Amino acid sequence: MSTGVFTLMLLRQVYYILQEVFRSFRRNSLLNFAAVGTTAISLFVLGAGMLLVINTNQIAREVESNIEITVYLKMDTTEKEALSLEPLFSRISGVKEVEFIPRDEALASLEEQLGEETNYRDSIGDVNPLPDAYRIKTHDPHDVSAVAAEVKRFPGVEGVRYEQGALEKLLKLTKWAHTIGLIIIALLGTSAIFLIATTTRLTFFARRREINIMKYVGATDWFIRWPFLLEGIVLGCVGALLAVGVLFLSYGTLTAKLQETIPFLPLVSAGRNLLWVFEGLLAGGIVLGAMGSLISVRKYLQV
């Protein structure tokens, strides 16, 4: 067989497959609409769950990043001795940021917090009872305890404070949030696959006679599969685009309202995380449509 003849036959097969896909859209518009709607709703719920998990993790990371160690120096430590500790603290493994807080600055900050109505300055006179201090942040909140223990051994350090009990509870809560988030995504994803597969199976049940006729006239299994596969991909893609569009508009409106009401809440409003979710939903719709088509048509291809 010459290359030209083979190419012509291949083009005819492609034309036939595309013709069958468009013919199916016209004949089974109601079932296809149900498949698109089911895909869109399932992926919308899945996407909403993913955004909820992402924002929960974002809030947890923000809280973790604010965990810090306060290091109090001895009262008889000179300013030169206090400043000499900064490079030593910075070289500790796991330390991200070191900030020196002079005692005068700490007193001024305390007075600002207490307000002008208090007579704190009158009660202490000209004596500053606060020591020089350091504020230390770590790259990983799990390193706080180890860093605090090492800081205690430095000469001139009176004590450290980092709310150990609250830190342990926060780390446990963060771990549970990650675990529950993964479980939610897994459950929603499984539900989406079940709903889409059920709707796709109904579509193929309505067309079982067409598949049987093609088998009887000698068509190969893949020749039969291709129109259904392309149809499933198109339906999945359309459903995913609908889900992404609705999710994008509704999430943007919701985050804008929440930022007005709770401006300090660190929600994910833009960037790679959102793009990753929307790209994942689009790819998921295409894959689910293709898988649903292949799995559903397989039953009717069995001899």
C-alpha positions in Angstrom: 0.0 0.0 0.0 1.5 3.4 -1.1 1.9 6.3 1.4 -0.7 8.4 -0.5 -3.4 5.7 -0.3 -2.6 5.1 3.4 -2.8 8.9 4.1 -6.1 9.1 2.2 -7.6 6.2 4.2 -6.4 7.8 7.5 -8.0 11.1 6.6 -11.3 9.4 5.7 -11.2 7.6 9.1 -10.5 10.9 10.9 -13.3 12.6 9.0 -15.7 9.8 9.8 -14.8 9.9 13.5 -15.3 13.7 13.7 -18.6 13.4 11.8 -19.8 10.8 14.3 -18.8 13.0 17.2 -20.9 16.0 15.9 -23.8 13.7 14.9 -23.8 12.3 18.5 -23.9 15.8 19.9 -27.1 16.5 17.8 -28.8 13.2 18.5 -28.1 13.0 22.2 -28.1 16.7 23.2 -30.1 16.1 26.4 -27.8 13.3 27.7 -24.7 15.3 26.7 -26.1 18.3 28.5 -26.6 16.2 31.6 -23.0 14.9 31.3 -21.7 18.4 31.0 -23.8 19.6 33.9 -22.7 16.7 36.1 -19.0 17.3 35.2 -19.3 21.0 35.9 -21.0 20.6 39.3 -18.7 17.8 40.4 -15.5 19.8 39.4 -16.9 22.9 41.0 -17.5 21.2 44.3 -14.0 19.6 44.0 -12.4 23.0 43.2 -14.2 24.7 46.1 -12.9 22.0 48.4 -9.3 22.5 47.1 -9.5 26.2 47.5 -10.8 25.7 51.1 -7.8 23.5 51.8 -5.3 25.9 50.2 -6.6 28.8 52.2 -6.6 26.8 55.4 -3.0 25.9 54.8 -2.2 29.5 54.0 -3.6 30.7 57.3 -1.8 28.0 59.1 1.5 28.9 57.5 0.9 32.6 58.3 0.3 31.8 62.0 3.4 29.6 62.0 5.6 32.3 60.5 4.6 34.6 63.4 5.9 32.2 66.0 9.0 33.7 67.6 11.4 33.3 70.5 11.9 36.2 72.9 15.4 36.2 74.5 15.9 38.3 77.7 19.4 39.3 78.6 20.8 39.9 82.0 20.3 43.3 83.4 24.1 43.9 83.9 24.8 43.1 80.2 26.4 46.1 78.4 25.1 47.3 75.1 28.4 46.1 73.4 28.0 42.6 74.9 24.4 42.5 73.9 25.1 43.5 70.3 27.9 40.9 70.1 25.3 38.1 70.5 23.5 38.9 67.3 25.9 37.2 64.9 26.1 34.2 67.3 22.3 33.8 67.3 22.2 34.2 63.5 24.6 31.2 63.0 22.4 28.8 64.9 21.0 26.1 62.6 17.3 26.9 61.7 17.4 30.6 62.6 15.8 32.8 60.0 15.7 36.3 61.5 17.3 37.9 64.6 16.2 41.4 65.8 17.8 43.2 68.7 15.4 45.2 71.0 17.1 47.7 73.2 15.6 48.2 76.7 14.6 51.8 76.0 12.8 50.8 72.9 11.0 48.0 74.8 9.9 50.5 77.5 8.6 52.9 74.9 6.7 50.1 73.2 5.2 49.0 76.5 4.1 52.6 77.3 2.4 52.8 73.9 0.5 49.6 74.5 -0.6 50.7 78.0 -1.8 54.1 76.7 -1.4 57.6 78.0 -4.0 57.2 80.7 -1.9 54.8 82.8 0.6 56.2 85.3 3.2 53.5 84.6 6.0 56.0 84.2 5.2 57.7 87.5 5.3 54.4 89.3 8.7 53.4 88.1 10.3 56.8 88.0 13.5 57.1 85.9 14.4 53.4 86.3 13.9 51.2 83.3 13.1 47.7 84.7 13.1 46.0 81.3 16.2 44.2 80.0 17.7 44.2 76.5 16.1 41.5 74.4 16.2 39.7 71.1 13.4 38.5 68.9 14.3 35.3 66.9 12.3 33.6 64.2 13.0 30.2 62.7 12.6 28.8 59.2 10.6 25.9 60.5 8.3 26.2 63.6 9.3 22.7 64.5 12.8 24.0 65.2 11.7 26.6 67.8 12.2 24.3 70.9 15.7 23.3 69.8 16.8 26.8 69.0 15.4 28.1 72.3 17.3 25.4 74.2 20.6 26.3 72.4 20.1 30.1 73.0 19.7 29.5 76.7 23.4 28.3 76.9 24.8 31.6 75.7 26.4 33.8 78.4 24.4 36.9 79.2 21.0 35.2 78.5 18.6 35.4 81.4 15.8 33.4 79.9 13.7 32.7 76.8 10.0 32.7 76.1 8.1 31.1 73.2 4.8 29.7 74.6 5.7 26.1 74.3 2.3 24.7 75.1 0.6 27.0 72.5 3.3 26.0 69.9 2.7 22.3 70.4 -1.1 22.7 70.0 -0.6 24.8 66.9 1.6 22.3 65.3 -0.8 19.5 66.0 -3.7 21.6 64.7 -1.8 22.4 61.5 -1.0 18.7 61.0 -4.6 17.8 61.4 -5.7 20.5 59.0 -3.4 19.1 56.3 -4.6 15.6 56.9 -8.3 16.5 56.9 -7.8 18.7 53.8 -6.3 15.7 51.8 -9.2 13.5 53.0 -11.7 16.1 51.8 -10.1 16.4 48.4 -9.9 12.6 48.1 -13.6 12.2 49.0 -14.8 15.0 46.6 -12.6 13.6 43.8 -14.1 10.1 44.3 -17.6 11.5 44.3 -16.9 13.5 41.1 -15.6 10.3 39.4 -18.7 8.3 40.5 -21.2 11.0 39.3 -19.5 11.5 36.0 -19.1 7.7 35.3 -22.8 7.2 36.1 -23.9 9.9 33.7 -21.5 8.6 31.0 -22.8 5.1 31.4 -26.4 6.3 30.8 -25.2 8.0 27.6 -23.7 4.8 26.3 -26.6 2.7 27.4 -28.8 4.8 25.1 -26.4 4.1 22.2 -25.7 0.4 22.8 -27.5 -0.6 19.6 -25.3 1.7 17.5 -22.2 0.1 19.1 -23.5 -3.4 18.5 -24.2 -2.7 14.8 -20.7 -1.3 14.3 -19.3 -4.5 15.8 -21.4 -6.7 13.5 -20.2 -5.0 10.4 -16.6 -5.7 11.3 -15.4 -2.4 12.9 -12.4 -2.7 15.2 -12.7 -1.9 18.8 -10.5 1.2 18.6 -12.4 2.4 15.5 -15.5 2.3 17.7 -13.9 3.8 20.7 -12.4 6.9 19.0 -15.7 8.8 18.5 -16.8 8.1 22.0 -13.4 9.0 23.4 -13.3 12.4 21.6 -16.9 13.0 22.7 -16.0 12.3 26.3 -13.0 14.6 26.1 -15.1 17.5 24.6 -17.8 17.0 27.2 -15.3 16.9 30.0 -13.5 20.0 28.8 -16.7 22.0 28.4 -17.9 20.9 31.9 -14.5 21.8 33.3 -14.5 25.3 31.6 -17.9 26.0 33.1 -16.7 24.9 36.6 -13.6 27.0 36.3 -15.5 30.1 35.1 -18.1 29.9 37.9 -15.5 29.1 40.5 -13.3 32.0 39.4 -16.1 34.6 39.5 -17.6 33.3 42.8 -14.2 33.0 44.6 -13.1 36.4 43.5 -16.3 38.0 44.8 -16.1 36.0 48.1 -12.5 36.9 48.8 -13.1 40.6 48.0 -16.0 40.7 50.5 -13.9 38.9 53.1 -11.0 41.2 52.7 -13.3 44.2 53.3 -14.7 42.5 56.4 -11.6 40.8 57.7 -8.6 42.6 56.1 -6.0 40.7 58.2 -7.2 37.3 57.1 -4.4 35.9 54.7 -6.5 34.5 51.9 -5.0 33.3 48.6 -6.3 35.9 46.1 -4.0 35.5 43.2 -0.8 33.8 42.0 0.4 30.3 41.1 -1.8 28.5 43.6 -5.1 29.6 42.0 -3.7 29.0 38.5 -2.7 25.5 39.6 -6.2 24.7 40.8 -7.9 25.9 37.6 -5.4 24.1 35.4 -5.9 21.0 37.5 -9.7 21.2 37.1 -9.4 21.6 33.4 -7.0 18.7 33.0 -9.2 16.7 35.4 -12.3 17.3 33.3 -10.6 16.1 30.2 -9.1 13.0 31.9 -12.4 12.2 33.6 -14.3 12.5 30.3 -11.9 10.3 28.5 -11.8 7.7 31.3 -15.6 7.7 31.6 -15.9 7.1 27.8 -13.3 4.3 27.7 -14.7 2.5 30.8 -18.3 2.8 29.7 -17.8 1.7 26.1 -15.7 -1.3 27.2 -18.8 -3.1 28.5 -20.5 -3.0 25.0 -17.3 -4.1 23.2 -17.1 -7.3 25.0 -18.1 -10.3 22.9 
